[in-house]
Amino acid sequence: MTTLREQFATNVLTVTKFRELLRRMHENRPNDDVELVRKAYEFSQRYHSGQQRASGEPYLVHPLEVALVLAEMKMDAVAVAAGLLHDSVEDTVITIVDIRKEFGEQVAHIVEGVTKISQIDFSSREEQQAENLRKMMLAMVDDIRVVLIKLADRLHNMRTLEHLQPDRQQKIAKETLDIYGPIAHRLGMGKIRGELEDLGFRYLDPIAYDQVGEAVESRRKKGEQFLSSVEHVLRDKLKEAGITANVESRIKRLYSIHKKLLKQRISVDQVYDLYAMRVITRSVQDCYAVLGIVHNLWRPVPGRIKDFIAMPRPNLYQSLHTSVITEEGTSFEIQIRTEEMHRMAEEGIAAHWKYKDGPVSAQDEQRLAWLRQVVEWQRDVSDPNEFLSTLKIDLYPEEVYTFTPKGKVVVLPRESTPIDFAYTIHTEVGHTCVGAKVNGRMVPLRHKLHSGDIVEIITQPAHKPSRDWLGVVRSSRARNKIKHWLNIHQRERAIEIGKKLVDKEARKYRISLKDIKDGDWLRVALEYGLGQADDLMAALGYGKYSARQVLGKLAPAAEAESPATGVEDESAIGSVVRRVFGGDHSSAIRVKGQGDLLVYRARCCNPIRGEAVVGYVTRGKGVAVHSIDCPNVVNLMYEPERRIDVEWGKEEGAPSAFPVKLTVFCDDRFGMLKQITAVISDSKTNIRNIGARTENGQANVEIVMEIEDLKHLESIIQGVRKIPGVHDVQRLQRV
Ligand code: MN
């Protein structure tokens, strides 16, 4: 229960804030109808009444503060009203239906979007987090006001974070740095981004925050003196040149200093742009004139001059940047831009928000286009880690600026290659690119591009993307286009192979595939947890299941008649060996990073445990494991993308046994066979088969035995070689 006195105090506080809100709206958008806002205020006052925030303040203060931030962004009445109502569905008995009835479709739509984002838990498992981010991106594309309200909401929550428990503080601060800061950055909202990041930094890493803060504080007095003296010098020169401009200076923000220190492993004194000066001019021409004056006064630091006016950043930021050094050796950064550019840099997408004054500006369209593209590019990314890392590249573009031969600027993430460049031009150019000329010279496709490079892509119509490219490209656009292509084409091939395999297997049992009904294919596909018959064929083609298994499920009679368990397409001897001695030893080998692939030891080299092996993805029969010395490997590896890393699994339970065949070349004398078998059985080795041929007093003895590993085999070979009359022992690759 609240007392009358408390009620009164609450009213005074909130009414004062509401008046301020109306005043600010009137200042920024005098033509907006504030009735909607007044109604929203009264509505949320009614439903949040009696609720308190962690700070002890009446809850209503929060929506009011959020609305104030929005009014400061010059947002329209619809957005401000939605800001006032943003927590009402989440925290009161109100439903979206009520909001729609009272405030109309637009407000309801925005409140619904904000409520959805609020329910997202960004600290959840990675997959979940990726999915949630995706939802947020979709909400942004739907109506950007949703995200602007969310940013205003987050800003006020960060400003009042001190009232929460430390674990909540950490979680919210991390989310702010991971998600809301980057989004504000991408939308060009420098001011909000700066405040969000510094607050996030303060709560997430209080020790580092204090350290950087102290380092800056101890230099502040000297720094301010320094800045005011150089400001003075510059103002005089500008006056002399007849240029009207606003000069201001500041010490860099703590979070951006912190990031520089971490990244470059330097001390605070080595940060080039610890001190920053900003010159706001009346025209673009003046910007370049000021740059000339600055470089006349102080020596520029090589490589630090950046013309973001001619080449705006992807978030449309425009400015001239340069770092200079005074004669005393102090460096500072100067940013030069027009008033319009400055407003854009501070407010970003909010700077041009004019729902009532006509269509969205071309620049906003460009920003929204970016958002749509990101959502589009990320649509096919199923790996959450990859989604997050590519999203981070998109949100924090550390970009290089390259050019087409015709002078068009192509902005790419750092370390991009000609392949990235090609995909930015056009998907088809990407798919068919075979080489590139950078600044007139031929370069390999994995060449890293630098700012200023002029890139000419060479294409060949029949050329196709390669899986290797995935390891080279940096832009998510290129990456996703390549993956998409590979998925479609590999799948088609796998389906084809799958069909052939089943057909071949079926013919062994004299079954015609025509007799199998579509419904049966689907039934078996569903049994494997696959959606359709084509998925089943693809899985067969990739070697996940054997054709015999699948056929067994389709036609159980065939299974009953089948000779024995084993892998299809074995030679007759192979099947016999399997039947007699049982068991394949493929389980002894593991494919790195994959669990469900069919693995078998290649019959050409028959590798045994301990030997260096390599896997090769066959067309439709799973992974063949070869000894690294196998002559076939060299021939097979012309398709390097089919090579796969395999390793011997840990020995579990009964020791595995690999059949190995040896040929012993020896004298044909009495007792020779007995001596050989004695050496073998002394080392507790099973002999599966033994046979001999004799000719002119010489004998060839062929022995098939069960070998545990390479060491075991070598000790037997050595033992046999020591027998008098044995000339040579050779391992036959085929058993
Ligand atoms: Mn809120």
Residues whose N, C-alpha, C, O or C-beta is under 5 A from the ligand:
A	BS01	MN	D87 D153
